[in-house]
């Protein structure tokens, strides 16, 4: 899930549902146990300003403490992601999510070893115990907010719902507006989605946050010591799931054999062949596509037609097919051609379901590599002749 940016509606929806409830859960536990919300810092910053005007130093220090650790979590997410990208990890977001699980574990331990007892009206920590517990919780929420924002290119928020609720109100108006156009961009909702998809995504974030808050309240009344186990185990499961499912490689073919097989003596530099390599299967799990948008951005500017050989792929899930559709649209806007090879009739039905065959010109989806290269070469010759 975290191996690539969340560009498609399916990826963004999955991301929103799986993490919004964690934020709601942690927030309600902190409100009851620590007397402060930690999933966002709007109220904390407001309290910070009030404490300054009142010269109330003790709550002022606590508000500043919460602000710092939330910022530290966001900073740590950026550093972890930068390290992962510098080392070319295929799953650059696993490290900050694992760090969030560790921070929530620290929060759970701080509650478990405290001498707080459950009483009517709440279980409020104080002193050093309060500072330690809130530091772990704010750090975790800062990590999650920054990481999810980076994964979704800044369009999915899971630790606060103010902007989400505002955008939902705007989108509901568009739902009843005939032939509402696709949005070209927005603060909380992604570009290129239908009105109904945007409204559904925002609703899922709201419901996820509320569900997490309700679940946290119920389990907190059941056990103070074990209340943090569900979100911790869930994040650990996400990390394990990501690491247990390998990511395929896109390797550029440099030999002249494919071109010769297609009847092309010298493959021009404007045409590049990439093979999807699925080596190292883990327990029979299918491979995931790499970050196709990031791959397209790193393409040699000289390449005008890219042929991707999918022969080694066992199957392509619908989310991957959607990402290929976005890649095709990106290529079309930039004046490039995308050609797929290894797609025999009846293979990869997800490509048809996602509408990829309607986006690509006839001939852009071929059964074998020679056929795909021949089509790309003919297309480049025609474009050269017209220019």
C-alpha positions in Angstrom: 0.0 0.0 0.0 2.8 2.4 0.9 5.2 1.6 -1.9 4.0 4.3 -4.2 2.1 7.6 -4.2 -1.7 7.2 -3.9 -2.8 8.6 -7.3 -6.0 6.7 -8.1 -9.3 6.8 -6.3 -8.9 3.2 -5.1 -5.5 3.9 -3.6 -6.6 7.2 -1.9 -9.8 5.5 -0.5 -7.8 2.6 0.9 -5.3 5.0 2.4 -8.0 7.1 4.0 -10.0 4.3 5.4 -7.1 2.4 6.9 -5.5 5.3 8.7 -8.3 7.8 9.6 -9.6 5.4 12.2 -6.1 5.2 13.8 -6.1 9.0 14.3 -9.6 9.1 15.7 -8.7 6.2 18.1 -5.5 7.8 19.4 -7.2 11.2 19.7 -10.0 10.0 22.0 -7.6 8.0 24.2 -5.5 11.1 24.7 -8.5 13.3 25.4 -9.7 10.9 28.1 -6.3 10.0 29.5 -4.3 13.2 29.1 -7.1 15.8 28.8 -5.7 17.0 25.4 -6.4 16.1 21.8 -3.3 15.3 19.8 -4.4 14.4 16.2 -4.3 18.1 15.2 -2.8 21.2 16.7 -5.4 23.9 15.9 -6.9 23.9 19.4 -3.5 23.5 20.9 -2.2 26.6 19.2 -5.3 28.5 20.2 -4.7 27.5 23.8 -1.1 28.5 23.5 -2.1 32.0 22.5 -4.6 32.2 25.3 -2.0 31.0 27.9 0.4 33.7 26.7 -2.3 36.4 27.2 -3.2 35.0 30.6 0.5 34.5 31.6 -0.5 31.1 32.7 2.9 29.3 32.5 2.1 25.7 33.3 -0.5 25.1 30.6 1.6 27.3 28.3 4.5 24.9 28.6 2.2 21.9 27.9 0.8 23.6 24.8 4.3 24.4 23.5 5.4 20.8 24.3 2.5 19.4 22.2 3.2 21.7 19.3 6.9 20.8 19.3 6.4 17.0 19.3 3.7 17.2 16.5 6.2 19.3 14.5 9.0 16.8 15.4 6.9 13.9 14.0 6.3 15.7 10.7 10.0 16.5 10.5 11.0 12.9 11.3 8.6 11.7 8.5 10.4 14.0 6.0 13.8 12.9 7.1 12.9 9.2 6.9 11.3 9.5 3.5 14.4 11.4 2.2 16.7 8.7 3.5 14.6 6.0 1.9 14.5 7.9 -1.5 18.3 8.5 -1.3 18.9 4.8 -0.8 16.3 4.0 -3.5 14.1 1.9 -1.3 11.0 0.6 -3.2 8.9 1.2 -0.1 10.0 4.7 1.1 7.0 5.2 3.4 7.3 2.0 5.4 10.0 3.5 7.7 7.8 6.4 9.0 4.8 4.2 9.4 6.9 1.7 11.4 8.2 4.7 13.5 4.6 5.7 14.2 3.9 2.2 15.5 6.9 2.5 17.7 5.7 5.9 19.0 2.3 4.5 19.8 4.0 1.6 21.6 5.8 4.2 23.7 2.5 5.9 24.4 0.9 2.6 25.4 3.8 1.8 27.8 3.6 5.2 29.4 0.0 4.6 30.1 0.6 1.1 31.3 3.4 2.0 33.8 1.5 5.1 35.1 -0.3 4.9 38.4 -3.4 6.5 36.9 -6.7 4.8 37.8 -9.9 4.9 35.9 -12.3 7.2 37.5 -15.6 8.8 36.5 -15.0 11.7 34.1 -11.6 10.5 32.8 -8.2 9.2 33.6 -6.0 12.2 33.6 -2.2 11.9 33.9 -0.1 14.7 35.4 3.4 15.8 35.7 6.2 13.9 33.9 3.9 11.1 33.0 1.6 13.5 31.1 4.6 15.0 29.3 6.0 11.6 28.2 2.6 10.2 27.1 1.7 13.3 25.1 5.1 13.5 23.5 4.7 10.0 22.1 1.2 10.5 20.9 1.8 13.9 19.3 5.0 12.6 17.6 3.0 9.6 16.2 0.2 11.9 14.8 2.7 14.3 13.3 4.4 11.3 11.6 1.1 10.0 10.2 -0.2 13.4 9.0 3.0 14.2 7.2 3.5 10.7 5.7 -0.1 10.4 4.4 0.1 13.9 3.0 3.3 12.9 1.1 1.8 9.6 -0.1 -1.3 11.2 -1.4 0.4 14.3 -2.8 -1.3 16.4 -0.2 -4.9 15.5 -0.9 -5.8 13.1 1.9 -5.9 14.1 5.5 -6.4 11.5 8.2 -5.6 13.2 11.5 -8.0 16.1 11.2 -11.4 16.6 9.6 -12.1 20.3 9.5 -11.1 20.8 5.9 -12.6 17.4 5.0 -16.0 18.4 6.4 -15.8 21.8 4.6 -15.0 20.2 1.3 -17.7 17.6 1.8 -20.2 20.4 2.1 -19.0 21.9 -1.2 -19.0 18.6 -2.9 -22.5 17.7 -1.9 -23.7 20.7 -3.8 -21.9 19.5 -6.9 -23.4 16.0 -6.5 -26.8 17.5 -7.3 -25.4 19.8 -10.0 -25.9 18.3 -13.5 -22.8 17.6 -15.5 -20.4 18.9 -12.8 -16.9 19.0 -14.3 -13.9 17.1 -13.0 -11.8 19.2 -10.6 -8.4 20.1 -11.7 -7.0 20.2 -8.2 -8.0 20.9 -4.6 -6.7 21.1 -1.0 -8.4 18.0 0.3 -9.7 16.1 -2.8 -7.6 14.8 -5.7 -7.8 16.0 -9.3 -9.4 13.9 -12.0 -12.1 12.2 -9.9 -15.8 12.5 -10.4 -18.0 14.5 -8.1 -19.4 11.3 -6.5 -15.9 9.8 -6.0 -14.7 13.0 -4.3 -17.8 13.0 -2.0 -17.4 9.3 -1.2 -13.7 9.7 -0.4 -14.4 12.6 2.0 -17.3 10.7 3.6 -15.0 7.7 4.2 -12.4 9.8 5.9 -15.1 11.2 8.2 -16.6 7.8 9.0 -13.2 6.3 9.6 -12.2 9.0 12.0 -15.5 8.7 13.9 -15.4 4.9 13.9 -11.9 5.0 15.4 -13.0 7.5 18.1 -16.0 5.3 19.0 -13.9 2.1 19.1 -11.3 3.8 21.3 -13.8 5.0 23.7 -15.4 1.5 24.1 -12.1 -0.3 24.5 -10.8 2.3 26.9 -13.7 1.6 29.2 -12.8 -2.1 29.0 -9.0 -2.0 29.7 -6.7 1.0 30.3 -3.6 -1.1 29.9 -4.5 -2.8 26.6 -6.4 0.0 24.9 -3.6 0.9 22.5 -3.0 -2.7 21.2 -5.5 -2.4 18.2 -3.8 0.6 16.4 -0.3 -0.7 17.2 -1.0 -4.2 15.8 -2.8 -2.7 12.8 0.2 -0.5 11.8 2.6 -3.5 12.3 0.3 -5.6 10.1 0.4 -2.8 7.4 4.3 -2.8 7.5 4.4 -6.6 7.3 1.9 -6.7 4.4 3.9 -4.1 2.5 7.2 -5.9 3.0 5.8 -9.4 2.3 4.5 -8.3 -1.1 7.5 -7.6 -3.5 7.6 -4.7 -6.0 8.4 -5.4 -9.6 11.3 -3.7 -11.4 11.1 -1.8 -14.7 14.4 -2.6 -16.5 15.4 -1.0 -19.8 16.4 -3.5 -22.5 19.6 -2.3 -24.2 20.3 -5.3 -26.5 19.5 -5.1 -30.2 17.8 -8.5 -30.3 14.2 -7.2 -29.7 14.6 -4.6 -32.4 16.0 -7.1 -34.9 13.0 -9.4 -34.1 10.7 -6.6 -35.0 12.5 -5.9 -38.3 14.2 -2.8 -37.0 18.0 -2.9 -37.5 18.8 -0.1 -35.1 16.3 0.8 -32.5 16.2 4.7 -32.4 16.9 6.4 -29.1 13.4 7.8 -29.2 12.0 4.3 -28.5 12.8 2.5 -25.3 11.8 -1.0 -24.2 11.3 -1.7 -20.5 10.7 -5.2 -19.1 8.7 -5.7 -15.9 10.9 -8.0 -13.8 9.2 -10.1 -11.1 12.1 -11.9 -9.6 12.1 -13.0 -6.0 8.5 -14.0 -5.4 7.6 -14.2 -1.7 5.3 -17.1 -0.6 3.5 -16.9 -4.0 2.4 -13.3 -3.5 1.9 -11.4 -6.7 4.2 -8.4 -7.4 3.0 -4.8 -7.3 3.7 -2.3 -10.0 6.4 0.3 -9.1 5.5 4.0 -8.7 4.6 4.6 -12.4 4.4 8.3 -12.1 7.8 8.6 -10.5 9.1 6.3 -13.2 7.7 8.5 -16.0 9.2 11.6 -14.4 12.7 9.9 -14.5 12.5 8.9 -18.1 15.1 10.1 -20.5 13.7 13.3 -22.2 14.9 11.8 -25.6 12.5 8.9 -25.2 9.2 9.6 -27.1 7.8 6.1 -27.1 8.1 3.7 -24.2 7.2 0.0 -24.6 6.5 -1.9 -21.4 6.7 -5.7 -21.6 4.2 -7.2 -19.1 5.0 -10.8 -20.0 6.4 -11.8 -16.6 3.4 -10.3 -14.7 1.0 -12.9 -13.4 -1.8 -10.5 -13.0 -2.5 -6.8 -12.5 -4.8 -5.6 -9.8 -7.4 -2.9 -10.5 -5.5 -0.2 -8.6 -2.4 -1.0 -10.8 -4.6 -0.8 -13.9 -5.9 2.6 -12.8 -2.3 3.8 -12.4 -1.5 2.6 -15.9 -4.5 4.7 -17.1 -3.1 7.8 -15.4 0.3 7.0 -16.9 -1.3 6.8 -20.4 -3.0 10.2 -19.8 0.3 11.7 -18.6 2.1 10.4 -21.7 -0.6 11.8 -24.0 -0.4 15.2 -22.5 3.4 15.3 -22.8 3.3 14.1 -26.4 4.8 10.7 -25.7 3.5 7.2 -26.7 2.8 4.3 -24.3 2.8 0.8 -25.8 2.1 -2.4 -23.8 3.4 -5.8 -24.8 2.6 -9.2 -23.5 -1.1 -8.6 -23.3 -2.8 -11.6 -25.0 -6.6 -11.7 -25.5 -8.3 -12.4 -22.2 -5.2 -11.6 -20.1 -5.2 -8.8 -17.5 -9.0 -8.2 -17.5 -8.4 -5.3 -15.0 -6.9 -3.3 -17.8 -10.2 -3.5 -19.7 -12.2 -2.8 -16.6 -10.1 0.4 -15.9 -10.7 1.6 -19.5 -7.0 1.5 -20.6 -7.9 0.0 -24.0 -10.1 3.1 -24.6 -7.4 5.5 -23.7 -4.6 4.0 -25.8 -4.7 4.2 -29.7 -5.5 1.0 -31.6 -2.3 -1.1 -31.8 -0.8 0.2 -28.5 -1.7 -3.0 -26.7 0.2 -5.9 -28.3 0.6 -9.6 -27.7 4.4 -9.7 -28.0 7.4 -7.4 -27.9 8.3 -7.4 -31.6 4.7 -6.4 -32.5 4.8 -3.6 -29.9 8.2 -2.3 -31.1 7.0 -2.3 -34.7 4.0 -0.3 -33.8 6.1 2.2 -31.8 8.5 2.5 -34.6 5.8 3.1 -37.2 4.2 5.7 -34.9 7.6 7.6 -34.5 8.2 7.5 -38.3 4.8 9.0 -39.0 5.3 11.7 -36.3 8.7 12.6 -37.8 7.2 12.8 -41.3 4.4 15.1 -40.2 6.8 17.4 -38.4 
